[in-house]
Amino acid sequence: MASLWSPGIFLAHVLALLLKALPLVILAETNVYIVYMGDKLHDEPELVQESHHELLADIVGSKDAAKESILYSYKHGFSGFAAVLTKSQEKLIADFPGVVGVVRNRIISSHTTRSWDFLQVKPQLVGRISTGHSGAGSIIGVMDTGIWPESKSFRDEGMAEVPSRWRGICQEGEGFNRSHCNRKIIGARWYIKGYEAEFGKLNTSDGDEFLSPRDAGGHGTHTSSTATGGLVENASFMGLAQGLARGGAPSAWLAVYKVCWATGGCAEADLLAAFDDAIFDGVDVLSVSLGSAPPLATYVEDAVAIGSFYAVAKGISVVCSAGNSGPYPQTITNTAPWVVTVAASTIDRAFPTIITLGNNQTIVGQALYTGKNVDTFHPIVYGEEIVADDSDEDSARGCASGSLNATLARGKVILCFESRSQRSNIIARRTVLDVKGVGLIFAQSPTKDVTLSLDIPCIQVDFAIGTYLLTYMESSRNPVVKFSFTKTVIGQQISPEVAFFSSRGPSSISATVLKPDIAAPGVNILASWSPAASPAIIDNEARPLDFKIESGTSMSCPHISGVVALLKAAHPKWSPATIKSALITTASIEDEYGQKTVAEGAPHKQADPFDYGGGHVDPDRAMDPGLVFDMGTSDYIRFLCALGYNNSAISLMTRTRTRCKKSTTFLVNLNLPSITIPELKQNLTVSRTVTNVGPITSIYVARVLAPAGTRVTVEPSVLSFDSTRKKIKFKVTFCSMLRIQGRYSFGNLFWEDGFHVVRIPLIVKTVIDDFYAEI
């Protein structure tokens, strides 16, 4: 009888054991996957984590292998984990009972002072906003690139003791220990497992990054100080924008969650771990200046949407940046109805820079330059006239990379024009630097966003001035120009305007939810910076920066985070939806001179809700909104149902057993402080419920400015509140007056009591039944 233990079987057994012992990456290509399991089944975090190990052990063969595979167990706000898996393992675990879904770990990016004066938030608060007590009692969590704790913005003089309810930690690491936390920075954590699983171990030996909460990129320090930095006198960027720097809620505590890295990007697995910890730690507000560009993931796959869902369910307001892909429509990101999505706007501070021509005529551009090559005449040449041999005139006109002849450009100022193929003055500056040019004048579409240039002057002008300069050059035998130092001027430019780069609505994933929600300063914002970030090179000398001027919705987001902290301090029982409603219904849609707000673009236009949501934030009025539109988790669950997500996914993602009821109208009836109807065919009636947070006895009267092409009626048209009637439901009926395929039009519904003006944006698009069939 032959032995059952043949050499072939023996070799196969040995091979199986060897394969089992080898790292997963050798067996098959692996990736980081996030496994969502909905609400946690145990209150003890250790039991939740143990359940994750047991589930994954059935897939990878043992608990030890499961523990090695798992990067994070999410066990506070919700249940789930991030793990290194093969594609086949991902498919197996997706079919397990109790698993809501499995998605690939994505890398997202950050959306990269006078502004608080412009918002009329003073260091010594007055008026209604004084009840916010500078944010005292609120804890703001910032998810970003970390913190530079030595910055003067984070000194703890005058700060209250760390609250007993705080459960966070001060996590140590490279260049950061517990002593770097204080009564201002009350917590700091860092997350890198998801990032390193995608890109490999991070090498920090060159000092370009720190495996700790310490900020090497500057972005996190900037956003943190904007939201809650203390008062710093005589702050400036190289002498520009000099004044008192401060955050919006200087008395609020700060918790730091480093989820993004200076080497580039933020892993969603790390971001979810930060959300999970922040919920446990006890923050009141989360400021999240990051996101991904369209196409947008579904709400059950997007880390920001999922993490914020659980945070909001715990009463934490989550504020997110809108993105920097404007001025094009449907580029808005972070569109979940439970978060506050912030667009960027300008303030009234400008940085004019005078250009003197050889004929003693002067023109004015804008720049952020205080270095050399000023007050000395230099030859000027048009980029199109010094084309590199391997390039073309169109590329050289915009100073595209490699387009200029180095011999002809050396020692000259180069004039470049924005073109369809080359719109970036940053690329143009690098091109001029590469060919040893001494300055750049870049003619472009008008914008107040000034690009930083420390090595050579980079002066931005509009096309009219660029054309005037070109005419001078053509009429002169030896055209020359010289620059003056950049100046800081306040109150000489009309603001606010919606920034050119600010991403626009409508939402590409949920068109009935108006996004953005609100606009706030995000252009040329001065705030604290990390000296470890790329230093300024001035006159061949490296100078670390303590303050820097930056633009982006990353800068507007912490402005709203600071305002939310003020509202939380003044109204601690207000829900995240109530706070969001107060911001939107009290916002301004006019500039400082009473004119309708303008949105930068090509061309500029009158701004509308897809540019700024409810409008430009008015912190003082938001303190006393009169009426608010409140919502809770059950409303958001019905919203997810209406979007078509299945019962099991929603039930496991949320706290309750859900059986979705089919509703064709709930999306337009979600109790938002706005009404958006993306398809008005004939008549449609929607409802809203308002809660009185003003005087107990109040009477509000409706006033309507109907969107063009529609007739709007409100029932009832008068709302009477008293001690027994604090909530009232009303209906708004829209009737299309168009008989052609329409476009979006905008209006407003006002509720007024003689003191409060509660403004609700109305957005309507008329469509025709079977329009495409008819044509």
C-alpha positions in Angstrom: 0.0 0.0 0.0 1.4 3.3 -1.0 2.1 5.9 1.6 -0.4 8.8 1.8 2.6 11.2 2.5 4.0 11.2 -1.0 6.9 13.6 -1.9 4.5 15.6 -4.0 2.1 16.1 -1.2 4.9 16.9 1.2 6.3 19.6 -1.1 2.9 21.0 -1.6 2.4 21.2 2.2 5.7 22.9 2.7 5.0 25.4 -0.1 1.6 26.2 1.5 3.3 26.8 4.8 5.9 29.0 3.2 3.3 31.0 1.3 1.2 31.4 4.5 4.3 32.8 6.2 5.2 35.2 3.4 4.0 38.8 3.5 0.6 39.3 1.8 2.2 41.6 -0.8 4.2 38.7 -2.3 1.1 36.5 -2.6 -0.9 39.1 -4.5 -1.1 42.8 -4.9 -2.5 44.4 -1.8 -4.2 47.7 -1.0 -5.6 49.4 2.1 -9.4 48.9 2.3 -11.8 50.5 4.8 -14.4 48.1 6.1 -17.5 49.9 7.3 -19.7 48.1 9.9 -22.0 50.8 11.0 -22.9 51.4 14.6 -20.7 49.7 17.2 -22.3 46.7 18.9 -20.4 47.1 22.2 -19.7 50.1 24.4 -16.3 48.9 25.4 -13.7 49.9 22.7 -11.7 46.7 23.4 -14.6 44.5 22.6 -15.3 46.4 19.4 -11.6 45.9 18.4 -11.8 42.2 19.3 -14.8 41.8 17.1 -12.8 43.2 14.2 -10.0 40.8 14.8 -12.4 37.9 14.9 -14.1 38.9 11.7 -10.9 39.4 9.7 -9.3 36.2 11.1 -11.9 34.1 9.2 -10.5 35.7 6.0 -6.7 35.8 6.6 -6.5 32.6 8.6 -5.6 33.6 12.2 -6.0 36.4 14.7 -2.3 37.1 14.6 -2.6 37.7 10.8 -5.7 39.8 11.3 -3.9 42.0 13.9 -1.0 42.4 11.5 -3.3 43.3 8.6 -5.4 45.9 10.5 -4.1 49.4 10.5 -6.9 51.0 12.6 -10.0 49.8 14.4 -12.7 52.5 14.4 -14.5 51.9 17.7 -15.8 55.2 19.2 -18.2 56.9 16.8 -18.9 53.9 14.6 -17.6 50.4 14.0 -15.1 49.4 11.2 -11.5 49.0 10.4 -8.8 49.7 7.8 -6.7 46.8 6.7 -4.2 45.7 4.1 -6.0 43.1 1.9 -5.9 41.5 -1.4 -8.6 42.1 -3.9 -10.0 38.6 -3.3 -10.0 39.1 0.4 -11.8 42.4 -0.1 -14.5 40.7 -2.1 -14.9 38.0 0.6 -15.3 40.3 3.5 -17.7 42.5 1.6 -20.2 39.6 1.7 -19.9 39.1 5.5 -23.0 39.7 7.6 -22.7 43.0 9.4 -20.4 44.6 6.8 -22.0 47.8 5.4 -19.4 48.2 2.6 -15.7 48.0 1.7 -14.0 50.8 -0.1 -10.4 51.4 -1.3 -8.4 53.9 0.8 -8.1 57.1 -1.2 -5.6 59.9 -0.9 -7.2 63.3 -0.7 -5.6 66.7 -0.4 -5.8 69.9 1.6 -7.6 72.9 0.0 -4.9 75.2 0.2 -5.3 89.5 10.5 -7.4 91.6 8.7 -10.1 89.1 7.9 -11.7 89.2 11.4 -11.8 93.0 11.4 -13.5 92.8 8.0 -16.1 90.4 9.6 -16.4 92.9 12.5 -15.3 90.3 15.1 -13.3 92.4 17.4 -10.7 91.3 20.1 -12.9 92.9 22.7 -16.3 91.6 21.5 -19.3 94.0 21.4 -22.9 93.6 20.4 -24.7 90.4 20.1 -21.5 88.4 19.4 -20.1 89.3 22.8 -22.3 86.5 24.2 -19.8 84.1 22.5 -17.1 85.1 25.0 -14.4 84.7 22.3 -15.3 81.0 22.1 -14.4 80.3 25.8 -15.7 76.8 26.7 -15.6 75.4 23.1 -13.0 72.9 21.8 -12.1 73.2 18.1 -10.5 70.1 16.5 -8.4 70.8 13.4 -7.7 67.9 10.9 -4.7 69.1 8.9 -0.9 68.9 8.7 -0.3 69.3 12.4 0.8 72.3 14.5 3.9 74.4 15.2 3.4 74.6 19.0 6.0 77.4 19.6 4.0 79.8 17.5 2.9 82.9 19.5 -0.6 82.2 18.4 -0.8 79.2 20.7 0.5 80.7 23.9 -1.8 79.8 26.8 -1.7 83.1 28.8 -5.3 83.8 30.0 -6.6 80.5 28.9 -8.9 78.5 31.2 -7.8 75.1 32.6 -8.3 72.1 30.4 -11.9 71.0 30.9 -12.6 67.8 32.9 -14.8 66.5 30.1 -11.7 66.3 27.7 -10.5 62.8 27.1 -7.9 63.5 24.5 -4.1 62.9 24.7 -0.9 64.6 23.8 0.7 62.0 21.6 4.5 62.2 21.4 6.8 61.8 18.4 9.7 63.4 16.6 10.3 66.9 17.9 7.1 66.8 20.0 6.4 65.8 23.5 3.8 66.3 26.2 5.3 69.7 27.2 4.3 71.1 23.8 0.6 70.8 24.9 -0.7 73.5 27.2 -3.9 75.2 28.2 -4.3 76.2 24.5 -3.3 73.1 22.7 -5.0 70.6 24.9 -4.6 67.6 22.6 -2.5 66.4 19.7 -2.5 63.2 17.7 -1.0 62.0 14.4 -2.0 59.3 11.9 0.3 57.8 9.2 -0.5 54.1 8.9 -2.9 54.5 6.0 -0.5 56.9 4.2 2.6 54.6 4.7 0.5 51.6 3.5 0.1 53.4 0.2 3.5 55.1 -0.2 5.9 53.1 2.0 7.8 54.2 5.1 8.2 58.0 5.4 11.8 59.1 5.6 12.2 62.0 8.0 15.9 62.1 8.2 16.1 65.2 5.9 13.9 67.2 8.3 11.2 67.7 5.7 8.6 66.0 7.9 8.1 64.8 11.5 6.6 61.6 12.7 4.6 63.5 15.3 1.9 66.2 15.5 4.6 68.8 14.6 3.8 70.6 11.4 6.4 70.6 8.6 4.2 72.1 5.9 2.6 75.1 7.5 -1.0 74.5 6.4 -2.2 73.1 9.7 -0.6 75.8 11.7 -2.2 78.4 9.4 -5.7 77.0 9.7 -5.5 76.4 13.4 -4.4 79.9 14.2 -7.1 81.3 11.9 -9.8 79.4 13.8 -8.6 79.9 17.4 -5.2 81.6 17.5 -4.5 84.1 20.3 -3.7 87.7 19.9 -0.3 88.5 18.3 0.7 92.1 17.9 2.7 93.4 14.9 2.4 90.2 13.0 3.2 90.5 9.3 4.5 88.6 6.2 7.8 90.2 5.4 6.4 93.6 6.6 3.1 93.2 4.6 -0.3 93.0 6.1 1.1 94.2 9.4 -1.2 94.3 12.4 -2.9 92.3 15.1 -3.2 88.6 14.1 -5.8 86.5 15.9 -8.2 83.7 15.4 -12.0 84.0 15.4 -12.4 82.2 18.7 -9.2 83.1 20.6 -10.4 81.7 23.9 -11.4 78.3 22.5 -9.3 75.3 23.2 -7.5 73.6 20.3 -7.1 69.9 19.6 -4.8 68.9 16.7 -5.3 65.8 14.5 -2.4 65.4 12.0 -3.9 63.5 9.1 -2.1 65.2 6.2 1.6 65.1 5.4 3.9 67.8 3.9 5.2 65.2 1.4 1.7 65.3 -0.1 -1.8 64.0 0.6 -4.0 62.6 3.4 -5.2 59.0 3.5 -8.9 58.4 4.1 -8.0 55.5 6.5 -6.1 58.0 8.7 -8.8 60.6 8.4 -11.5 58.1 9.7 -9.2 57.2 12.6 -9.0 60.9 13.5 -12.8 61.3 13.3 -13.2 58.3 15.6 -10.7 59.7 18.1 -12.1 63.2 18.0 -15.6 61.9 18.8 -14.2 60.1 21.8 -12.0 63.0 22.9 -14.9 65.4 23.2 -14.4 68.2 20.6 -17.3 70.6 19.9 -16.3 71.7 16.4 -14.2 70.0 13.7 -12.4 72.0 11.0 -11.6 70.0 7.9 -9.8 71.9 5.2 -9.4 69.0 2.8 -11.3 66.9 0.2 -11.3 65.4 -3.2 -12.3 66.7 -6.6 -15.2 65.3 -8.7 -16.2 62.7 -9.5 -17.5 62.5 -5.9 -17.8 59.2 -4.0 -21.2 58.3 -2.6 -22.0 59.3 0.9 -21.5 55.7 2.1 -18.0 55.6 0.5 -16.6 59.0 1.3 -14.5 59.2 4.4 -15.4 62.8 5.2 -19.1 62.2 4.8 -19.0 59.1 6.9 -16.8 60.4 9.7 -18.8 63.7 9.8 -22.1 61.8 9.9 -21.1 60.2 13.2 -19.6 63.4 14.6 -22.8 65.3 13.8 -24.9 62.5 15.4 -22.9 63.2 18.6 -23.6 66.9 18.4 -20.3 68.0 16.9 -20.4 70.6 14.2 -18.2 69.7 11.2 -17.0 72.5 8.9 -15.4 71.6 5.5 -13.8 73.5 2.7 -15.6 73.7 -0.6 -12.6 73.0 -2.9 -10.4 75.2 -5.2 -11.7 74.1 -8.6 -13.7 77.2 -9.5 -15.1 79.1 -11.1 -16.6 76.2 -13.0 -20.0 74.7 -12.0 -20.5 71.4 -10.2 -17.0 71.4 -8.8 -18.1 71.7 -5.2 -16.9 69.0 -2.8 -17.9 67.9 0.7 -21.5 68.1 -0.2 -23.2 66.1 2.6 -26.2 68.0 4.1 -24.9 67.5 7.7 -21.7 69.4 7.2 -21.1 73.2 6.7 -19.4 73.7 3.3 -17.5 76.9 3.0 -16.7 79.0 -0.1 -13.9 81.6 -0.2 -14.4 85.3 -0.5 -12.2 88.4 -0.6 -11.5 91.1 2.0 -10.8 94.8 1.6 -7.0 94.5 1.9 -5.0 94.9 -1.3 -1.2 94.7 -2.2 -0.6 97.2 -5.0 2.8 97.2 -6.6 3.8 100.1 -8.9 5.5 99.4 -12.2 7.4 102.4 -13.7 8.0 102.5 -17.4 11.0 104.0 -19.1 8.9 106.9 -20.2 8.1 107.7 -16.5 4.5 106.5 -16.9 3.3 104.2 -14.0 0.9 101.3 -13.9 -0.2 99.4 -10.9 -0.4 95.6 -10.5 -0.5 93.4 -7.4 2.2 91.3 -5.8 3.6 90.0 -2.5 7.2 91.0 -2.9 9.6 92.8 -0.6 12.9 91.4 -2.0 15.6 92.8 -4.3 15.3 93.9 -8.0 13.3 97.0 -7.0 13.9 100.6 -7.9 16.3 99.6 -10.7 15.4 99.7 -14.4 15.6 96.4 -16.3 15.0 95.5 -19.9 11.6 94.0 -20.6 10.7 91.5 -23.3 7.5 89.8 -24.5 7.6 86.0 -24.0 6.3 85.5 -27.5 9.4 87.2 -28.9 11.9 84.9 -27.2 10.7 81.5 -28.1 12.9 78.5 -27.4 13.9 76.5 -30.4 11.8 73.5 -29.4 8.7 75.5 -28.4 6.1 77.7 -30.1 4.8 81.2 -29.9 1.6 80.2 -28.1 3.5 78.4 -25.3 6.0 81.3 -25.0 3.2 83.9 -24.8 2.0 82.3 -21.6 5.6 81.4 -20.5 4.9 77.7 -20.4 7.6 75.4 -19.0 10.6 75.3 -21.3 9.1 77.8 -23.8 11.6 80.6 -23.4 15.0 81.1 -25.0 17.4 81.3 -22.0 20.0 83.4 -23.8 17.5 86.1 -24.8 15.7 86.0 -21.4 18.6 86.3 -19.0 18.6 89.5 -17.0 15.3 90.7 -18.3 11.8 91.2 -17.1 9.4 88.9 -19.0 5.8 89.9 -20.0 3.5 86.9 -20.3 -0.2 86.6 -21.0 -2.5 84.0 -19.6 -3.6 81.7 -22.4 -6.0 78.8 -22.8 -3.2 76.3 -22.6 -1.3 78.1 -19.8 -3.3 79.9 -17.1 -0.9 79.6 -14.2 1.4 82.5 -13.1 3.1 80.0 -10.8 4.3 78.0 -13.9 5.3 81.2 -15.6 7.4 82.3 -12.6 9.2 79.0 -12.6 9.8 79.3 -16.3 11.3 82.8 -15.9 13.5 81.6 -13.0 14.8 78.7 -15.1 16.0 81.1 -17.8 17.5 83.5 -15.3 15.0 86.3 -15.8 14.9 89.0 -13.1 11.1 89.6 -13.0 7.7 88.5 -14.4 4.7 90.6 -15.3 1.7 88.2 -15.8 -1.4 89.5 -17.5 -4.4 87.4 -16.5 -8.1 87.4 -15.8 -8.9 89.9 -13.0 -8.6 88.3 -9.5 -7.7 89.6 -6.0 -5.8 86.4 -5.2 -2.1 87.3 -5.2 0.5 84.7 -5.8 3.5 84.6 -3.5 6.9 85.1 -5.1 9.9 85.6 -2.9 12.8 85.0 -5.3 11.8 87.4 -8.2 9.1 90.0 -8.5 5.9 88.5 -9.9 3.5 91.2 -10.7 -0.1 90.4 -11.7 -2.0 92.7 -14.0 -5.2 92.5 -16.0 -5.3 92.1 -19.8 -5.9 95.9 -20.3 -2.8 96.8 -18.4 -0.8 94.0 -20.1 -1.9 95.3 -23.5 -1.0 98.9 -22.5 2.5 97.7 -21.5 2.9 95.8 -24.8 2.0 98.9 -26.7 4.8 100.8 -24.8 7.3 98.1 -25.6 6.4 98.2 -29.3 6.8 102.0 -29.4 10.1 102.1 -27.5 13.6 101.2 -28.9 14.8 100.1 -25.5 11.8 99.3 -23.2 12.6 99.1 -19.6 10.7 98.9 -16.3 11.3 99.0 -12.6 9.3 97.8 -9.7 8.5 99.4 -6.3 8.1 97.5 -3.1 4.6 96.1 -2.5 2.4 98.2 -0.2 -0.5 97.2 2.0 -3.7 99.1 1.5 -6.9 98.7 3.4 -10.4 99.8 2.5 -9.6 100.7 -1.1 -11.1 97.7 -2.9 -14.8 96.5 -3.0 -15.4 93.4 -1.0 -16.5 90.8 -0.4 -16.4 89.0 -3.7 -16.4 85.3 -4.3 -12.9 84.1 -5.1 -12.1 83.0 -8.6 -10.8 79.6 -7.4 -13.7 78.8 -5.0 -15.5 75.7 -6.2 -19.1 76.2 -7.3 -22.4 74.4 -7.1 -24.7 72.8 -7.8 -23.7 69.5 -6.1 -23.0 66.8 -8.6 -24.2 64.1 -6.2 -27.3 65.6 -4.5 -28.7 68.5 -6.5 -31.5 69.3 -4.0 -28.9 70.2 -1.3 -27.6 73.7 -1.9 -23.8 73.8 -1.7 -21.8 75.7 -0.7 -23.5 76.7 2.5 -21.7 79.9 3.3 -18.8 82.1 2.2 -16.0 83.5 4.4 -12.6 85.2 3.9 -10.2 82.9 2.0 -8.0 85.3 -0.1 -4.6 86.6 1.0 -5.1 85.5 4.6 -2.3 86.2 7.1 -1.9 83.6 9.8 0.8 81.6 11.6 3.1 79.4 9.7 5.6 76.6 10.4 9.3 77.7 10.2 10.1 74.1 9.1 8.3 74.7 5.9 10.1 75.9 2.8 11.9 79.1 3.9 11.8 82.4 2.1 14.9 82.9 0.0 15.6 86.7 0.2 18.8 88.0 -1.3 20.2 84.4 -1.4 19.5 84.0 2.4 17.0 81.5 3.8 14.6 83.1 6.2 12.1 80.9 8.1 8.6 82.3 8.2 6.5 82.6 11.3 3.5 84.1 9.5 2.5 83.7 5.9 -0.2 84.9 3.5 -2.2 82.1 1.9 -5.4 81.7 -0.2 -7.9 78.9 -0.6 -11.1 77.5 0.8 -8.7 75.9 3.3 -8.4 79.4 4.7 -12.2 80.2 4.6 -13.1 77.0 6.4 -11.4 77.8 9.7 -13.0 81.3 9.7 -16.4 79.5 9.9 -15.0 77.0 12.4 -14.1 80.0 14.6 -17.6 81.5 14.2 -19.2 78.2 15.0 -17.2 78.0 18.2 -18.5 81.5 19.1 -22.1 80.2 18.5 -21.5 77.1 20.5 -20.2 79.1 23.4 -23.2 81.4 23.3 -25.8 78.7 22.6 -24.4 75.4 23.9 -27.7 73.5 23.4 -28.0 74.4 19.7 -27.6 71.4 17.3 -25.2 71.4 14.4 -28.2 71.9 12.0 -29.4 74.9 14.1 -26.0 76.5 14.0 -25.7 75.9 10.2 -29.2 77.4 9.7 -28.2 80.5 11.8 -25.2 81.0 9.5 -27.1 80.7 6.3 -30.3 82.7 7.0 -28.4 85.7 8.4 -25.7 85.9 5.7 -25.2 88.9 3.6 -25.5 89.0 -0.2 -24.3 92.6 -0.5 -20.8 94.2 -0.4 -19.7 96.9 1.9 -21.4 99.6 -0.3 -24.8 97.9 -0.5 -24.3 96.5 -4.0 -25.0 92.9 -4.9 -22.0 90.7 -4.2 -19.9 89.8 -7.3 -18.3 86.5 -8.1 -14.9 86.5 -9.7 -14.8 84.6 -13.0 -14.3 84.9 -16.7 -16.1 87.2 -16.8 -17.1 88.5 -13.3 -20.8 88.2 -12.6 -23.4 88.8 -9.9 -22.9 86.1 -7.4 -25.7 83.5 -6.8 -26.3 80.7 -4.2 -24.1 78.3 -6.2 -21.2 80.7 -5.6 -21.7 81.5 -1.9 -24.7 79.5 -0.6 -26.6 81.7 1.8 -24.1 84.5 1.3 -21.2 86.0 3.1 -21.1 85.1 6.8 -22.3 87.8 9.3 -21.2 86.5 12.8 -23.1 89.1 14.8 -26.4 88.5 13.1 -25.9 84.7 13.3 -25.9 85.0 17.1 -29.6 86.0 17.0 -31.2 84.5 13.9 -34.8 84.6 15.1 -35.9 81.4 13.4 -33.9 78.3 12.6 -34.3 75.1 10.6 -33.4 72.1 12.7 -32.7 68.5 11.8 -31.4 65.3 13.3 -30.1 61.9 12.5 -33.5 60.6 11.5 -33.7 63.3 8.8 -30.4 62.4 7.4 -31.3 58.7 7.3 -34.4 59.5 5.3 -32.2 61.6 3.0 -30.0 58.6 2.4 -33.0 56.5 1.7 -34.3 59.0 -0.8 -31.0 58.8 -2.6 -31.6 55.1 -3.2 -29.2 53.5 -0.7 -30.5 50.1 0.4 -32.0 49.3 3.8 -29.2 47.1 5.1 -26.5 49.6 4.3 -28.3 52.5 5.9 -29.3 50.4 8.9 -25.8 49.2 9.6 -24.3 52.7 8.9 -26.6 54.4 11.4 -28.0 53.7 14.8 -31.4 52.5 14.0 -33.0 49.6 12.0 -34.1 51.3 8.8 -36.8 50.3 6.4 -36.8 52.9 3.6 -40.1 54.1 2.4 -40.2 55.2 -1.2 -40.6 58.9 -1.5 -40.2 61.0 -4.6 -40.5 64.3 -2.7 -38.4 63.9 0.4 -35.2 65.2 -1.2 -36.9 68.6 -1.8 -38.6 68.5 1.7 -35.4 67.9 3.7 -35.6 70.7 6.4 -32.7 72.8 5.0 -32.6 76.6 5.3 -32.8 76.8 1.5 -35.1 75.3 -1.2 -33.5 73.9 -4.3 -35.6 72.3 -7.1 -33.5 71.0 -9.9 -36.5 69.8 -11.9 -39.6 71.9 -11.8 -42.0 70.5 -14.4 -45.3 72.3 -13.6 -46.3 72.8 -9.9 -44.5 71.6 -6.8 -45.3 72.2 -3.1 -42.5 71.7 -0.5 -42.6 72.1 3.2 -40.3 73.4 5.9 -40.5 73.6 9.7 -39.0 76.6 11.6 -38.2 76.8 15.3 -38.4 80.1 17.1 -35.2 80.9 19.0 -36.0 84.6 19.4 -38.6 86.3 21.7 -41.2 83.9 22.9 -44.0 85.9 21.5 -43.2 86.7 17.9 -45.1 87.2 14.6 -43.3 86.7 11.3 -44.7 87.8 7.9 -43.6 86.2 4.6 -42.1 88.2 1.7 -41.1 86.5 -1.6 -38.8 87.5 -4.4 -39.6 84.7 -6.8 -37.0 83.1 -9.1 -37.5 84.3 -12.7 -40.0 82.3 -14.6 -41.8 81.0 -11.5 -44.7 82.0 -9.3 -44.3 81.3 -5.6 -46.9 81.3 -2.8 -46.4 80.6 0.9 -49.0 79.1 3.2 -49.5 80.3 5.9 -48.0 83.7 5.1 -48.0 84.7 8.8 -46.3 82.7 11.6 -47.4 83.4 15.2 -45.2 82.0 18.0 -45.9 81.9 21.7 -45.0 79.9 24.8 -46.8 76.9 23.6 -46.1 77.1 19.9 -42.3 77.1 19.2 -42.3 75.2 15.9 -44.5 75.9 12.9 -44.6 74.1 9.5 -45.2 76.1 6.3 -45.6 75.2 2.7 -44.1 76.8 -0.4 -45.7 76.2 -3.8 -43.7 76.8 -7.0 -45.5 77.2 -10.3 -43.6 77.2 -13.6 -44.5 80.1 -15.9 -42.1 78.9 -18.7 -43.0 76.7 -21.6 -39.4 76.1 -22.6 -36.5 74.2 -21.1 -35.2 76.6 -18.5 -32.0 77.2 -16.5 -31.4 77.8 -12.9 -32.9 81.0 -11.5 -32.7 82.4 -8.0 -34.9 84.2 -5.5 -35.5 84.5 -1.8 -38.2 83.9 0.8 -38.0 86.3 3.8 -39.6 85.8 7.2 -39.7 89.2 9.0 -40.8 90.3 12.4 -39.7 93.9 12.3 -36.3 93.1 13.8 -35.1 89.7 12.4 -34.9 89.0 8.7 -34.7 85.3 8.0 -33.7 84.8 4.4 -34.1 81.4 2.7 -32.5 81.1 -0.8 -34.8 79.7 -3.5 -33.2 77.9 -6.5 -35.3 76.6 -9.3 -34.6 75.0 -12.7 -37.6 74.5 -15.0 -37.7 71.4 -17.2 -40.2 70.0 -19.7 -41.6 66.5 -19.5 -40.1 64.3 -22.2 -38.0 67.3 -23.4 -35.5 65.1 -25.1 -38.2 62.9 -26.6 -39.8 65.9 -28.2 -36.6 67.0 -29.9 
